[in-house]
Each structure stands twice: as C-alpha cells, then as structure tokens.
C-alpha cells in the first residue's frame, strides 16, 4: 500500500528521499501497484530525465526509466534484444514497465536480463549524492544492490542472437539462450528459464565448446516446468542454433 507520494525535481532530491526507511523508487509502477499490506512511501522518478535513449559511439545508453516498449521501438535496438523484450512482457505492460524496474524485479526466467548478461551490460548506480558506481550486469544480478539505477549501457558493435523454447509463443522460455560475439572472437552465452538469475554459461575468447558449456550450466536445472536432462539437451541445441545464426 502506497502511503506517501514524493515527486522530486532533481536526482539529488530523489536520493535523499530514497535514503528514508520503507521508501521505494517509482518508475512505471507495474510492481508497486500490486496489492500489499505493507506501507510504502514512493519517490516518483518521472521528472528526473532518466528516460533517454542515446547512441554514443559503439554503445547504447539506456536511461533507467526508459520503457521496455520505447527500447523495443528504437532504431538502435538489436533484433535479438527485440525478441527478448517481446517475451519479457505483453504489450500493455511494456508501455509502462521501465528497464531498471524490470531488471531489479527479474529472476532466472527473464529473457531481458539474460540478453543483457550475454552483452556484458554496464549498470550505472547512484548510492548517494556523492557516491556513484558502475557495476557489471554479472555483479548486479548476483547482489541486486540497493542504489538507484540511472542507466544501462550495452555494446552495439557486436553480433547477438536469442533462441528459446516455451510452452506457448507468449510464455517466458523454459530454456532460452542469449549469445553475444565480439569482433575479437569473444563469446558470451547466457541461459534463462530457470532459477533466481540467468546463468552465464560461457565467456571465452572463442565459441569452441559452446554446446558443452550450455549443458554444464543446466545440469541441476530441474523444477516444475522441466527436468534437468531436458534443459541440458535443449540448451545445447539452442546455443548451437544461436551461434549458427551469427554466421
């Protein structure tokens, strides 16, 4: 239950408000609007200019309150990321859900987080008016730090692919393989569809052994949706399919 509403005009003002107990940032509101008995104060981020999308050289900087749909519709959004965004949430949710809120709330089934993990995205976080840091996406998904995300940066000078298997075309994947490859040959494979966070299955100087890496990452990935044996086999197939699509 939202008990207090704040609408700061500056980022520093927002950070001071968020330092108070039982206070949460409000971006798209898709999470905070869910019924709860807990009393929460919210800090509306709309006036802070955090919704930008800016190509800067070989990188795309995505503002924290940029919506999933705005990112999907951007001319700079890679095709594989578009696929992941469509799987992440239905259209009506994508128009309101923000990239930062989606990332914070994500679990191991999140296609959006998986492809960011494969792209080795960088997360800019403000902890106070005088403390800002940049975290790798790998660090972020493991620790979910308490600071305020201000932007997410992904590389544009890479090749990406996203392959998946789900019960229906609209469902989040039971197994998803997000692959990114740099011109140097560096290859990162992230898997989603299981657990608390997507898994980084490979980060190597080349793609050799990608199928085995996919299998090894999911050797204990059993839940109500699928067995570990199924996920291991499918992950290997999807990883190989993603790699083949890049050539």
C-alpha positions in Angstrom: 0.0 0.0 0.0 1.4 3.4 -1.0 1.2 5.7 2.0 3.3 8.7 0.8 4.0 10.1 -2.6 7.0 12.2 -3.5 7.8 13.8 -6.9 11.3 15.3 -6.7 12.6 17.7 -9.3 16.3 16.6 -9.1 18.3 13.4 -8.7 19.9 14.6 -5.5 16.5 15.3 -4.0 15.3 11.8 -5.0 18.4 10.2 -3.5 17.8 11.9 -0.2 14.2 10.8 -0.1 15.1 7.2 -1.0 17.5 7.1 2.0 14.5 7.1 4.3 13.2 3.8 5.5 10.3 2.0 3.7 10.8 4.2 0.6 11.0 2.9 -2.9 11.5 4.4 -6.4 8.5 4.6 -8.7 9.2 4.2 -12.4 6.5 2.5 -14.4 4.6 1.4 -11.3 3.9 -2.1 -12.6 5.4 -3.6 -9.4 4.4 -1.1 -6.8 0.8 -1.2 -8.0 0.4 -4.8 -6.9 -1.8 -5.2 -3.7 0.1 -5.4 -0.5 -0.5 -4.8 3.2 2.9 -3.2 3.7 3.0 0.6 3.9 5.5 2.2 1.5 6.5 5.7 0.5 7.3 6.1 -3.2 9.6 8.5 -5.0 8.3 9.3 -8.5 11.3 9.4 -11.0 9.3 11.0 -13.9 10.9 14.5 -13.6 14.5 13.4 -13.5 15.2 12.9 -17.2 16.2 9.3 -16.8 14.2 8.0 -19.8 16.7 8.9 -22.5 18.0 6.5 -25.2 21.3 7.7 -26.6 23.8 6.0 -29.0 27.3 7.0 -28.1 29.9 5.6 -30.4 29.7 1.9 -30.2 27.4 1.9 -27.2 23.7 2.4 -26.5 23.0 4.2 -23.2 19.5 3.4 -21.9 18.0 5.6 -19.2 16.7 3.8 -16.2 13.1 4.9 -16.7 13.0 4.2 -20.4 10.1 1.9 -21.0 10.5 -1.6 -22.5 8.4 -0.6 -25.5 10.4 2.6 -26.2 13.6 0.5 -26.2 12.0 -2.1 -28.5 10.9 0.6 -30.9 14.3 2.3 -31.0 16.3 2.1 -34.3 19.3 1.2 -32.3 17.8 -1.8 -30.5 19.3 -5.1 -31.8 16.9 -7.7 -33.3 17.8 -10.3 -30.6 17.0 -7.8 -27.8 13.7 -7.0 -29.5 12.9 -10.7 -29.4 13.8 -10.9 -25.7 11.7 -7.8 -24.9 8.6 -9.2 -26.5 9.0 -12.4 -24.4 9.6 -10.4 -21.2 6.2 -8.8 -21.0 3.0 -8.3 -23.0 2.5 -5.1 -25.0 0.3 -3.2 -22.4 3.0 -3.9 -19.7 5.9 -2.9 -22.0 4.3 0.6 -22.4 4.7 1.2 -18.7 7.4 -1.1 -17.3 10.9 0.5 -17.1 14.2 -1.2 -18.0 15.6 -0.6 -14.5 12.4 -1.9 -12.7 12.3 -4.9 -14.9 16.0 -5.7 -14.2 15.6 -5.2 -10.4 12.5 -7.5 -10.3 13.8 -10.2 -12.7 14.5 -13.8 -11.9 16.1 -16.6 -13.8 13.3 -16.8 -16.3 13.9 -13.2 -17.6 14.9 -13.1 -21.3 15.7 -9.3 -21.0 18.1 -9.9 -18.2 19.7 -12.9 -20.0 20.5 -10.9 -23.1 21.9 -8.1 -21.1 24.1 -10.6 -19.3 25.3 -12.0 -22.6 26.1 -8.5 -23.8 28.1 -7.7 -20.6 26.0 -4.7 -20.0 27.2 -2.0 -17.6 24.9 -0.6 -14.9 25.3 3.0 -13.6 24.1 3.2 -10.0 23.8 6.2 -7.6 24.0 5.3 -3.9 24.0 8.8 -2.5 24.5 12.4 -3.7 28.3 11.8 -3.7 28.6 8.1 -4.4 28.1 6.7 -7.9 29.5 3.5 -9.3 29.4 1.3 -12.4 28.6 -2.4 -12.0 28.8 -5.2 -14.5 25.5 -6.9 -15.2 27.0 -10.1 -13.8 27.7 -8.4 -10.4 24.3 -6.8 -10.4 22.2 -9.9 -10.9 24.0 -11.7 -8.1 23.9 -8.9 -5.5 20.9 -6.7 -6.5 22.5 -3.6 -4.8 20.2 -1.1 -3.1 21.3 2.0 -5.0 19.3 3.8 -7.7 20.0 2.7 -11.3 20.4 5.7 -13.5 21.3 4.0 -16.8 22.3 0.7 -18.5 24.9 0.6 -21.3 25.1 -2.1 -24.0 27.6 -2.5 -26.8 26.4 -2.0 -30.4 29.5 -3.3 -32.3 28.6 -6.9 -31.5 26.6 -9.7 -33.0 23.7 -11.1 -30.9 21.2 -13.9 -31.0 18.4 -15.2 -28.8 16.9 -18.6 -29.2 14.2 -20.1 -26.9 11.7 -22.8 -26.2 8.5 -22.1 -24.4 5.1 -23.7 -23.8 3.4 -21.1 -25.9 4.8 -18.2 -28.1 3.7 -15.7 -25.4 5.2 -17.5 -22.4 8.6 -16.8 -20.9 11.0 -19.5 -22.0 11.6 -22.8 -20.2 15.0 -22.6 -21.8 16.5 -19.5 -23.5 19.9 -19.0 -25.0 21.3 -15.4 -25.4 24.5 -15.2 -27.3 26.8 -12.2 -28.0 30.0 -12.3 -30.0 32.6 -9.5 -30.4 34.8 -8.9 -33.5 37.7 -10.2 -31.5 36.0 -13.6 -31.2 35.0 -13.1 -27.5 31.8 -15.1 -27.0 29.3 -14.8 -24.0 26.4 -17.2 -23.6 23.7 -16.6 -21.0 20.9 -19.0 -20.3 17.4 -18.2 -18.9 14.3 -20.2 -18.0 15.3 -21.4 -14.5 16.3 -20.3 -11.0 16.8 -17.0 -9.3 19.0 -15.4 -12.0 20.0 -16.2 -15.6 23.3 -18.1 -15.8 26.4 -17.1 -17.6 27.4 -20.4 -19.3 30.4 -19.1 -21.3 32.7 -16.1 -21.5 35.6 -17.1 -23.7 37.9 -15.8 -26.4 36.1 -18.1 -28.9 33.0 -20.1 -29.3 34.6 -23.6 -29.2 32.8 -25.8 -26.7 29.6 -23.8 -26.5 27.3 -26.8 -26.5 29.1 -28.5 -23.7 29.1 -25.2 -21.7 25.4 -24.9 -22.1 24.9 -28.5 -20.9 27.1 -28.0 -17.9 25.3 -24.8 -16.8 22.0 -26.6 -16.6 23.0 -29.9 -15.1 20.9 -29.2 -11.9 18.2 -27.1 -13.6 15.1 -29.1 -12.5 11.8 -27.5 -11.4 8.0 -27.9 -12.1 8.5 -26.8 -15.7 11.2 -29.2 -16.9 13.8 -31.8 -16.0 17.5 -31.0 -15.9 18.1 -33.6 -18.6 15.6 -31.8 -20.9 17.1 -28.4 -20.2 20.7 -29.6 -20.8 19.8 -31.1 -24.2 17.7 -28.1 -25.3 20.2 -25.6 -24.0 23.0 -27.2 -26.1 20.7 -27.2 -29.2 19.7 -23.6 -28.7 23.3 -22.4 -28.1 24.4 -24.1 -31.3 21.5 -22.6 -33.2 22.2 -19.1 -31.9 25.9 -19.5 -32.9 25.0 -20.7 -36.4 22.7 -17.7 -36.8 25.6 -15.3 -36.4 27.5 -16.6 -39.4 
